[in-house]
Amino acid sequence: MPENGTSIGEETRLFEIVFPTNTNNNHMLFGGYALQLMDRLAFIVSSRYTRKNMLTVATEKVEFLNPVAEGELIELVAKIARVGRTSVTVDIDMFSEHLMTGDRKRCTTAQFVMVAVGDDGKPTAVPQPS
């Protein structure tokens, strides 16, 4: 495990309420906003793991499984899935929850590939799992 105390597979979570400004004309969450939140969480979890400046280099396997309605709570769950020489792959699942009923569903899933960059802007090595 890297000295920062984060192990591969450790979860990092982000919560948000779906407000009208983040929905389309059908009062459902914009897919682009969901991707923005996922990208933000991928940055957080990869930066905490590496303690380096991380940039998004790819998004893979994005699947919008269920729509998310205005007013629902969304929970994003991220895990470090793989560590390369200079990159980290983050798996993210997004769940929605109806606050009044507690009904919960998996809405979106994606993988983000993040690369560590040094002060010179070039890829740099990341801590390897033990």
C-alpha beads as a LAMMPS data file, in Angstrom:
LAMMPS data file: protein, C-alpha beads

130 atoms
129 bonds

1 atom types
1 bond types

-500.0 500.0 xlo xhi
-500.0 500.0 ylo yhi
-500.0 500.0 zlo zhi

Masses

1 110.0

Atoms # bond

1 1 1 0.000 0.000 0.000
2 1 1 1.326 3.501 -0.793
3 1 1 2.424 5.598 2.174
4 1 1 -0.683 7.804 1.881
5 1 1 -2.825 5.008 3.309
6 1 1 -5.067 4.432 0.273
7 1 1 -5.360 0.852 -0.967
8 1 1 -6.592 -0.345 -4.318
9 1 1 -10.324 -0.895 -4.121
10 1 1 -10.896 1.620 -1.325
11 1 1 -14.081 3.551 -2.010
12 1 1 -14.461 7.295 -2.290
13 1 1 -17.984 8.720 -2.451
14 1 1 -19.610 11.923 -3.648
15 1 1 -23.235 12.929 -3.003
16 1 1 -25.350 15.479 -4.887
17 1 1 -29.000 16.475 -5.236
18 1 1 -30.328 16.798 -8.806
19 1 1 -31.465 20.402 -9.170
20 1 1 -33.486 21.830 -12.096
21 1 1 -30.382 23.533 -13.541
22 1 1 -28.864 20.065 -14.117
23 1 1 -31.838 18.539 -15.930
24 1 1 -33.257 18.460 -19.439
25 1 1 -36.771 19.372 -20.588
26 1 1 -38.043 16.029 -19.215
27 1 1 -36.713 16.897 -15.731
28 1 1 -34.080 14.146 -15.962
29 1 1 -30.374 14.555 -15.190
30 1 1 -28.220 15.647 -18.130
31 1 1 -25.751 12.904 -19.060
32 1 1 -23.034 15.521 -19.431
33 1 1 -23.522 16.638 -15.848
34 1 1 -23.275 13.022 -14.663
35 1 1 -19.976 12.700 -16.567
36 1 1 -18.720 15.949 -15.032
37 1 1 -19.367 14.620 -11.522
38 1 1 -17.735 11.300 -12.391
39 1 1 -14.671 13.037 -13.815
40 1 1 -14.395 15.174 -10.675
41 1 1 -14.557 12.072 -8.469
42 1 1 -11.997 10.235 -10.637
43 1 1 -9.650 13.204 -10.145
44 1 1 -10.192 13.161 -6.370
45 1 1 -9.673 9.425 -5.875
46 1 1 -6.658 9.215 -8.210
47 1 1 -5.021 12.301 -6.662
48 1 1 -5.517 10.907 -3.162
49 1 1 -3.989 7.599 -4.231
50 1 1 -0.959 9.058 -6.020
51 1 1 -0.560 12.447 -4.294
52 1 1 0.250 13.771 -7.766
53 1 1 -1.381 16.092 -10.285
54 1 1 -3.756 13.901 -12.316
55 1 1 -5.315 14.490 -15.730
56 1 1 -8.115 12.604 -17.448
57 1 1 -6.833 10.805 -20.543
58 1 1 -9.783 8.545 -21.322
59 1 1 -13.277 7.565 -20.346
60 1 1 -14.263 4.026 -21.120
61 1 1 -17.374 1.880 -20.947
62 1 1 -19.798 4.657 -20.031
63 1 1 -23.281 3.177 -19.664
64 1 1 -26.402 5.150 -18.802
65 1 1 -28.539 2.408 -17.276
66 1 1 -31.463 4.331 -15.748
67 1 1 -32.606 7.964 -15.852
68 1 1 -32.287 10.159 -12.763
69 1 1 -35.180 12.478 -11.920
70 1 1 -34.999 16.033 -10.651
71 1 1 -34.968 16.078 -6.849
72 1 1 -33.336 12.673 -6.440
73 1 1 -30.150 12.140 -4.488
74 1 1 -27.230 10.758 -6.464
75 1 1 -24.338 8.899 -4.929
76 1 1 -21.172 8.284 -6.907
77 1 1 -18.859 5.511 -5.731
78 1 1 -15.295 5.332 -7.057
79 1 1 -12.640 2.644 -6.668
80 1 1 -9.095 2.385 -7.987
81 1 1 -9.306 -0.586 -10.331
82 1 1 -5.807 -0.689 -11.842
83 1 1 -2.495 1.048 -11.410
84 1 1 -0.084 1.403 -14.319
85 1 1 3.354 2.959 -14.464
86 1 1 2.016 6.520 -14.859
87 1 1 -1.743 5.976 -14.844
88 1 1 -4.608 4.928 -12.616
89 1 1 -7.912 3.440 -13.794
90 1 1 -10.934 4.394 -11.697
91 1 1 -14.246 2.500 -11.779
92 1 1 -17.265 4.644 -10.917
93 1 1 -20.885 3.702 -10.290
94 1 1 -23.634 6.262 -9.855
95 1 1 -26.787 5.446 -7.906
96 1 1 -29.980 7.448 -7.522
97 1 1 -32.209 7.484 -4.488
98 1 1 -35.718 8.825 -4.120
99 1 1 -35.544 10.700 -0.824
100 1 1 -39.164 10.074 0.206
101 1 1 -39.374 6.352 -0.599
102 1 1 -35.750 5.238 -0.310
103 1 1 -35.982 3.512 -3.701
104 1 1 -32.458 3.171 -5.044
105 1 1 -31.113 2.176 -8.454
106 1 1 -27.813 2.006 -10.299
107 1 1 -27.939 4.673 -13.001
108 1 1 -24.561 5.076 -14.646
109 1 1 -21.275 3.227 -14.724
110 1 1 -17.945 4.235 -16.245
111 1 1 -14.190 3.856 -16.153
112 1 1 -11.827 6.823 -16.154
113 1 1 -8.129 6.591 -16.956
114 1 1 -6.105 9.244 -15.175
115 1 1 -2.423 10.009 -15.802
116 1 1 0.005 11.610 -13.355
117 1 1 1.943 14.592 -14.658
118 1 1 4.955 16.353 -13.197
119 1 1 5.710 20.068 -13.086
120 1 1 6.993 19.775 -16.669
121 1 1 3.570 18.519 -17.825
122 1 1 4.958 15.094 -18.743
123 1 1 3.757 11.745 -17.380
124 1 1 5.412 10.706 -14.140
125 1 1 5.478 7.450 -12.189
126 1 1 2.752 6.674 -9.656
127 1 1 3.048 4.644 -6.432
128 1 1 2.667 0.930 -7.048
129 1 1 0.480 -1.276 -4.866
130 1 1 2.365 -3.632 -2.605

Bonds

1 1 1 2
2 1 2 3
3 1 3 4
4 1 4 5
5 1 5 6
6 1 6 7
7 1 7 8
8 1 8 9
9 1 9 10
10 1 10 11
11 1 11 12
12 1 12 13
13 1 13 14
14 1 14 15
15 1 15 16
16 1 16 17
17 1 17 18
18 1 18 19
19 1 19 20
20 1 20 21
21 1 21 22
22 1 22 23
23 1 23 24
24 1 24 25
25 1 25 26
26 1 26 27
27 1 27 28
28 1 28 29
29 1 29 30
30 1 30 31
31 1 31 32
32 1 32 33
33 1 33 34
34 1 34 35
35 1 35 36
36 1 36 37
37 1 37 38
38 1 38 39
39 1 39 40
40 1 40 41
41 1 41 42
42 1 42 43
43 1 43 44
44 1 44 45
45 1 45 46
46 1 46 47
47 1 47 48
48 1 48 49
49 1 49 50
50 1 50 51
51 1 51 52
52 1 52 53
53 1 53 54
54 1 54 55
55 1 55 56
56 1 56 57
57 1 57 58
58 1 58 59
59 1 59 60
60 1 60 61
61 1 61 62
62 1 62 63
63 1 63 64
64 1 64 65
65 1 65 66
66 1 66 67
67 1 67 68
68 1 68 69
69 1 69 70
70 1 70 71
71 1 71 72
72 1 72 73
73 1 73 74
74 1 74 75
75 1 75 76
76 1 76 77
77 1 77 78
78 1 78 79
79 1 79 80
80 1 80 81
81 1 81 82
82 1 82 83
83 1 83 84
84 1 84 85
85 1 85 86
86 1 86 87
87 1 87 88
88 1 88 89
89 1 89 90
90 1 90 91
91 1 91 92
92 1 92 93
93 1 93 94
94 1 94 95
95 1 95 96
96 1 96 97
97 1 97 98
98 1 98 99
99 1 99 100
100 1 100 101
101 1 101 102
102 1 102 103
103 1 103 104
104 1 104 105
105 1 105 106
106 1 106 107
107 1 107 108
108 1 108 109
109 1 109 110
110 1 110 111
111 1 111 112
112 1 112 113
113 1 113 114
114 1 114 115
115 1 115 116
116 1 116 117
117 1 117 118
118 1 118 119
119 1 119 120
120 1 120 121
121 1 121 122
122 1 122 123
123 1 123 124
124 1 124 125
125 1 125 126
126 1 126 127
127 1 127 128
128 1 128 129
129 1 129 130
